[in-house]
Amino acid sequence: MDHCAFSKFNRTNGAKDQIRKVMRKSLFGYGGTTKAIAKNFINDGLWDIYDDKFSEISKDEFGNTLLPVSEFDPVKSGLEIPSPGIPPHHELIKKARNLTSEYDYFYEIYKNHLPFNVWISGTNGKTTTTKMMQYLLESKGSVMGGNVGIALANLDPNAKIWILETSSFTMHYTKRATPGIYVLLPITPDHLSWHGNMSEYEKAKLKPLASMSETSVAIVPEIYAKTPTKAKVIAYKDESDLARFCGVNLDDIAFKTPFLLDALLALAVEKILFDRCDIALLNTFVIEANKLEEFTDNNGRTWVNDTKATNIDASIQAVKRYKDHFMHLILGGDDKGVSMDELFLNLKDLKVKIYAIGSNSDKLMNLAAKFNIPALKCDFLQNAVKEINKELKTDEIALLSPAAASLDQFKSYAERGDKFKELIKAL
């Protein structure tokens, strides 16, 4: 791991660090990331924590101060760490003078003692790739965290390797931290309402490449092979390219599209670090729930829970998997400002009927009419299941792959998936 740039930052900012010791430390948002920091890093002073949900000043269980957003005074704050989901246009971000990301904070704390970092990013497949990689490398002293649901503040700093699922939100705010290996899955439109446009989203995903050293490795889609970086670049067009790099046969891997790419990226990192690819171990890995999760109803008909498909590319991958079947496809939710046209271009020549739910159901119905695809406006998940139940045949597929987030009607994509399975069970 190259820490030269970070060490330089520490030297040139020594005076500022002294000032910060007598100034307040601020956290923006009170979610999993910031709660873990607030709990585990109070030895050098308590935190001021600002969140839109706080209407009055109070204390948390650790003694930190919880404050409404309006109370933030940038003059009194020497450090601000945002929850990754807080967008750049939020008033706290605009006021902050000493903004640093969670990743940068831990690079500074641990300095040269930081475990070797592997970052995994891209639009779809990050979580599965991260978990597969941890499954392969756990015996070598790795731990996983980041966007996979385990905050960096809760990770073992004495581990040999940190495997970090890394979101575009985090990378947007990160300026100094850099990975030893950067694994980038394909980039397709997502989170455009947060980033503003596709160009800014792509820019965030490619940002780590600029700071990587000659001793680091970047595994990236072929389209990004010429992106300026000092890292050794391993470019891939498809799964076959990665199989050749790993020296393995695709037929020996138990996973199908879209999980095949995730598996090969995990193997590629094992190859780089330990010059081996343990396919036998990888093949025992179990895919998490809510991703192309197949089950049958009491009549032997196949239903697929792909609720984690919260963007168009994830749904396109799901549709490709079942393209040889007639599909009853449930779409809709919060589309985050992304155009759905590309998805419909992939659907127009397939045997499919759309069942539109969620806040963008009218938009979906208009697109269905435009592309001449049969569609039914259902608005709610239970209505869609009811309608599919009337028509579904044993050789057909009922697929929940919404291509949209769930927060317009559910607490999470997992709750949406649980509701879907509950409805099927009740048929």
Secondary structure, 3 states (H helix, E strand, C coil): CCCHHHHHHHHHCHHHHHHHHCCEEEEECCCHHHHHHHHHCCCCCCEEEECCCCCCCEECCCCCEEECHHHCCHHHEEEEEECCCCCCCCHHHHHCCCECCHHHHHHHHHHHHCCEEEEEECCCCHHHHHHHHHHHHHHHCEEEEECCCCCHHHCCCCCCEEEEECCHHHHHHCCCCCCCEEEECCCCCCCHHHHCCHHHHHHHHHHHHHHCCCCCEEEEEHHHCCCCCCCEEEEECCHHHHHHHHCCCHHHCCCCCCHHHHHHHHHHHHHHHHCCCCHHHHCCCCCCCCCCEEEECCCCCEEEECCCCCCHHHHHHHHHHCCCCCEEEEECCECCCCCCHHHHHHHCCCCEEEEEECCCHHHHHHHHHHCCCCEEEEECHHHHHHHHHHHCCCCCEEEECCCCECCCCCCCHHHHHHHHHHHHHCC
